[in-house]
Amino acid sequence: MTNHRILVIDDSRVIRIRVRDMLPQGNFEVIEAQDGVEGMDAIRSQRPNLIMLDFLLPRMSGWEVFQEIQANPDLQHIPLVLMSGRKEEVTEKITEPFEYFEFIQKPFEQKELIEAIKAAMVKARKPRRTPVTAPAAAGAPAAGGGEVSAAEFQALQAQVKQLQGEVAQLKGQLGKMLAFIKQKLK
């Protein structure tokens, strides 16, 4: 009897087989899907313990599958490992740090796969926050139901002011560098 069901959603048969071969024998049942539609059907019907999701898929992209998983509270708790040959494809749509899922870059070795699975399991247990919007005034309730104290609000304002100063300083330095480069190119 297998302990864990892992769903591998990847249009590459080689990757699906590679993942199956890298997992410790006897502990895992690997379910395969070759596109996003098959993957979502398998998620709903098989209820896997872990999902390994390629970002670029036919019929329904990995990005669309990811969005559907994240929008469904019943699926959010399933550990998720996103896979791609190019991390930029993922970070274009999802900003780092990846808080609730793990990312692994293809090609990967067995050790990297096992570490990614472990990290995804830890991240999946993290409590989900509701989106927070800026309060209208100090002490106003935040979107998550919490309160922002006047001291916290002032501290955040001070941080913003400091960061604005640093940005202005960097812009000045960049301007000087550009002027220097233009001068040297003449």
C-alpha positions in Angstrom: 0.0 0.0 0.0 1.4 3.4 -1.0 1.5 6.2 1.6 1.5 9.2 -0.8 -0.1 10.1 -4.1 2.0 12.5 -6.2 0.5 14.0 -9.3 3.0 15.0 -11.9 1.5 17.3 -14.5 4.0 17.7 -17.4 3.6 17.4 -21.1 7.0 15.7 -21.3 6.8 11.9 -20.7 10.6 12.0 -19.9 10.0 14.3 -17.0 7.1 12.3 -15.7 9.1 9.1 -15.8 12.2 10.8 -14.3 10.2 12.0 -11.3 8.7 8.5 -10.8 12.2 7.0 -10.9 13.7 9.6 -8.5 11.2 8.9 -5.7 12.0 6.3 -3.1 10.5 3.0 -4.1 7.3 1.7 -2.4 6.3 5.0 -0.7 4.7 6.8 -3.5 2.0 6.3 -6.1 2.7 8.6 -9.1 -0.3 9.8 -11.0 0.5 11.4 -14.4 -1.2 14.1 -16.4 0.1 15.4 -19.7 -1.7 18.8 -19.8 -3.5 21.2 -17.5 -7.0 19.9 -18.2 -6.0 16.3 -17.3 -4.2 17.7 -14.3 -7.2 19.6 -12.9 -9.4 16.5 -13.4 -6.8 14.3 -11.5 -6.6 16.9 -8.7 -10.3 16.8 -8.2 -10.8 13.0 -8.6 -7.5 11.6 -7.1 -6.9 14.2 -4.3 -3.1 13.9 -4.4 -0.8 14.5 -1.4 1.6 16.6 -3.6 1.3 18.2 -7.0 4.3 18.7 -9.3 3.2 21.2 -12.0 5.0 22.2 -15.2 4.5 25.9 -15.9 4.1 25.6 -19.7 1.4 23.1 -20.6 -1.0 22.5 -23.6 -4.8 23.0 -23.3 -4.6 24.7 -19.9 -1.3 26.3 -18.9 0.4 25.6 -15.6 -0.2 29.3 -14.7 -4.0 28.7 -15.1 -3.8 25.5 -13.1 -1.9 27.3 -10.4 -4.5 30.1 -10.3 -7.3 27.6 -9.9 -5.5 25.8 -7.1 -4.8 29.1 -5.3 -8.4 30.2 -5.7 -9.8 27.0 -4.1 -9.4 26.8 -0.3 -9.9 23.0 -0.5 -6.9 22.7 -2.9 -4.6 25.3 -1.4 -3.3 23.0 1.4 -1.9 20.5 -1.2 1.9 20.9 -1.3 2.9 22.3 -4.8 6.2 22.2 -6.7 6.2 24.3 -9.8 8.7 23.2 -12.5 10.1 25.1 -15.4 13.2 25.2 -17.5 13.3 29.0 -17.1 12.6 30.6 -13.8 11.9 33.9 -15.6 8.7 32.4 -17.0 7.4 31.8 -13.5 8.6 35.1 -11.9 7.0 37.0 -14.8 3.6 36.1 -13.4 4.3 35.2 -9.8 6.7 37.4 -7.8 9.2 35.9 -5.4 9.6 34.9 -2.6 7.4 31.9 -3.3 5.6 31.8 0.0 3.1 28.9 -0.4 4.8 26.6 -3.0 8.3 25.5 -4.1 10.0 26.0 -7.4 12.4 23.7 -9.1 14.3 24.4 -12.3 14.5 21.7 -14.9 16.6 19.7 -15.4 17.0 18.6 -11.7 18.7 15.9 -9.8 17.2 13.5 -7.2 18.5 15.5 -4.2 17.0 18.8 -5.6 13.7 17.0 -6.1 13.5 15.6 -2.6 14.5 19.0 -1.1 11.8 20.7 -3.2 9.2 18.2 -2.1 10.1 18.7 1.6 10.1 22.5 1.2 6.7 22.4 -0.5 5.2 20.3 2.3 6.4 22.9 4.9 5.1 25.9 2.8 1.7 24.2 2.3 1.2 24.2 6.1 1.6 27.9 6.4 -1.6 29.7 7.3 -2.9 31.8 4.4 -3.3 35.5 4.9 -6.1 37.5 3.5 -5.0 40.3 1.2 -4.3 43.4 3.2 -5.1 46.9 1.9 -3.7 50.1 3.4 -5.8 51.5 6.2 -7.6 54.8 5.6 -6.1 56.3 8.7 -4.0 55.4 11.8 -5.9 52.9 13.9 -8.4 51.9 11.1 -9.1 48.2 10.7 -7.0 46.4 8.1 -8.6 44.1 5.6 -7.6 41.0 7.6 -9.6 42.2 10.6 -6.5 43.3 12.5 -5.8 46.9 13.7 -2.8 49.0 12.8 -1.7 51.0 15.8 -0.7 54.7 15.4 2.9 53.7 16.3 3.0 51.0 13.6 1.5 53.4 11.0 4.1 56.1 11.9 6.9 53.5 11.7 5.8 52.5 8.3 5.6 56.1 7.2 9.1 56.7 8.4 10.3 53.6 6.4 8.6 54.9 3.3 10.2 58.3 3.7 13.7 56.7 4.2 13.2 54.5 1.1 12.1 57.5 -0.9 15.3 59.3 0.1 17.4 56.3 -0.8 15.7 56.0 -4.2 16.3 59.7 -4.8 20.0 59.3 -3.9 20.3 56.3 -6.3 18.7 58.3 -9.1 21.2 61.0 -8.5 24.1 58.6 -8.7 22.7 57.0 -11.8 22.4 60.4 -13.4 26.0 61.1 -12.6 27.1 57.8 -14.0 25.2 58.3 -17.3 26.7 61.8 -17.7 30.2 60.3 -17.1 29.5 57.5 -19.7 28.2 60.0 -22.2 31.2 62.2 -21.7 33.6 59.3 -22.3 31.8 58.2 -25.4 32.3 61.6 -27.1 
